[in-house]
C-alpha cells in the first residue's frame, strides 16, 4: 500500500512545488479562472510527459476530519482537484470505475466524460453533531470545470458512515496522482489528472 505523505505548514510551499511538476508554467492553482498558456511548444509537450499511472491510489485510514470545500485549478500539464478538510490526517481511495455509486444507496451518479474517477475520502462531510460541514449548492456541479482540458464534471456522491465520495468525469482514462498536504489549519487531498499520457 502506498504510504501517504504529510508535511508541516513550513513544508507546504516546497511540497506544492513538487506537486506542480512537471508544470513549471502553471496557469492557475485553484478556482476556475485561468487556463493553459497559449502557444504550447513541443518542449512543453515533452515536459508534460509523466510517469503517473491510471491504477488505484490509496493511503491512510478513517479519520474524523470533515470535508469543508472542493476546489479545482488548471495547470499547463494537468487539471487539479483539491479537497479541503478541517483536521489531519486524511485517508483516501482514488480509482477509475465503470460507474460511480451514491453512498448508502448504490444508485449510479450520472457523469459526463469518457472515463470516471471515484474519489473516496475516509472522512465525513459532517461534524460530530451530524451537521453538514460541506453542503454543495449544486450536487451535480461541485466546481465549474466546463472549460478544463481534462476534467468534465465533479459531482457529489454522498457522505455515509464516515466516508465521503465524489464522482469525477474525465475526458478519457488518463494518468493521475494523489497526495495529502497537511497545514496548520487542516489538510487537503490533491488529485491531479494529466492532460495526456
N, C-alpha and C positions, 0 to 999 in steps of 0.2 A: 504494500500500500504506500502511495506517495506521502511523504512527510509534509505537513503543511507549514508554510512559512509565516512567522510572526516577527515583527520588528518593533522597536520602540519609536516614539514620536521623533526622536533625533535621527532615526534612520529612514523616515518616510521619504524624504527627498531623494536619498540615494536609491532606495528600492523603487520609487516611482520612475527614476531614470532608467533603471534596469528593465522595468516592465514596459517602458516606452520603446525599447529596442525591438525590431530594428528600425523604428520610426523616429529618427532624429528630427525630421521635419513634420512634427505633429501639427495638425491644423486646429484642433480644439480638444481640450482634455475632458470636458464634461458638458452636459446640456446638449441642445440640438443645434446650436449655432456653429458656424464654421464649415469646413469641407476639405476635401483633398485638394492640394495645391494644383493649379493648372499647369499644363506643360510637363507632365511626368516624363522623365527621360528613361532610357534603357538602364542607366545606372541606378535610378530609383527603383525600377522594377527588379533589378538584381538584388538590391538591398532588401527588398520585401520578401525574398525567399525565406522560408522559415523551417526550422527543424520540428515544429509542433506537429502533433498528430491529430486524429479525429476519434481516438478511443477514449473511454471513460476517464475522467479526472475525479479523484475523491481524496478527502483528508478530514481529519478531526473527528469529533464526536458531538453528541447532542449537548446543547447549552441553553441557557435561558435568556441570552442577549437578544432582544427583539429587533426585528427589521423595522427601520424608520423611514427609508427612502430608496427609490430606484432611479438611477440616472444613466444617461448614455452620452457617448462622445465619439467623434470621428477623428481618426488618425490617418497618416499617409498610407499605412500598410494594413490597418485593421480597424474594425469597429469595436468599441468598448462598452460594456455594461458594468455599472458599479452599484453594489447593494450595500447600503449603509446600515450598520447595526449599533445599538446602544449597549456596548459591552464587548468583551472578548473572552476567549477566542471564538471562532466560528468554524463549524464543520460544514462540509458541502459535498454534493454529488452532482456532477455535470456530465451529461452524455447525450448522444444522438438517439432518438427513438422514432418509431414509426408514427406514434401519436402521443400527445401529452394528455394525461388524465387529470381530471379535477380531484383534489384532495378530498377524501371522505366519500366520494360518490363513484369514482372511476369513469365519469362521463368525459368524453373527448372534448378538449378545448380547441375550437376552430382557430387555425393559424394560417397566415399567408406564407408562401415560400416553398422552395423545393426540398428543404430538409428542416427538421425540428430538433431543437435542443431542449432538454428538460433540465432546469436548474433547480436543485433542491437544497435549501438552506436547512441545516439541522438546528433551526432556531424558529421560534414562533413569530407571528406578526401581531402579537397581543401581549399585554403585561400580566402580572401576577393576579390581577383582578378580572382578567378576561376582557379588558378594554383594548380596542384596536390601537396599535402603535403605527400601523401603516394602513391607510384606508383610501385606495385609489379612487379618483373621480370617475374614471372610465376603466373598467377591468379588462376591456379588450385592447386598450392602448395605454399601457403604463407610462410610456415615453413615446414621443413622436420620432419615428425612425424612417419615415417615408422617403426621405431624400438620401438615406445612407446607402453605401455601396454594397454592403453585405447583409446587414440586418433588415428584415422585412416587417417584423411585428414583435412586440413584447407584451404578453398577456398574463393576467392573474389566473392561477390555478388553485389558489386557496391555501389556508393555513389550518392544520388539523393535527392534534396530538403532538404538539411541539415542533412540527416542521412545516416549512413554507415552500411552495412550488411555484415557479414561474415558467411559462412556456415561451420559447423564443423561436420565431420563424426566421429562417436563414435562406439566402439565395440558393445555396447548394450545400452539400456536405463538405465543409471547408475546415482547415485546421483551426484548433482553438487551444487556449491555455487558461488556467485559473490559478489565482493566488490570493492570499489573505494579507492585508495590511492592518496592523494594529497601531492606533494612535492614542494620545492621552484622553480623548473623548469617546473612544469606542473602537470599532473595527469595521473593515469593509472587505467584501469579496469582490474581486475584479475578474471579469471574464472577457477575454479578447478573442474575437473571431477574425481570422485573416481574410484579406480580400482575394487571395489566390494561393494555390499550392506552390 
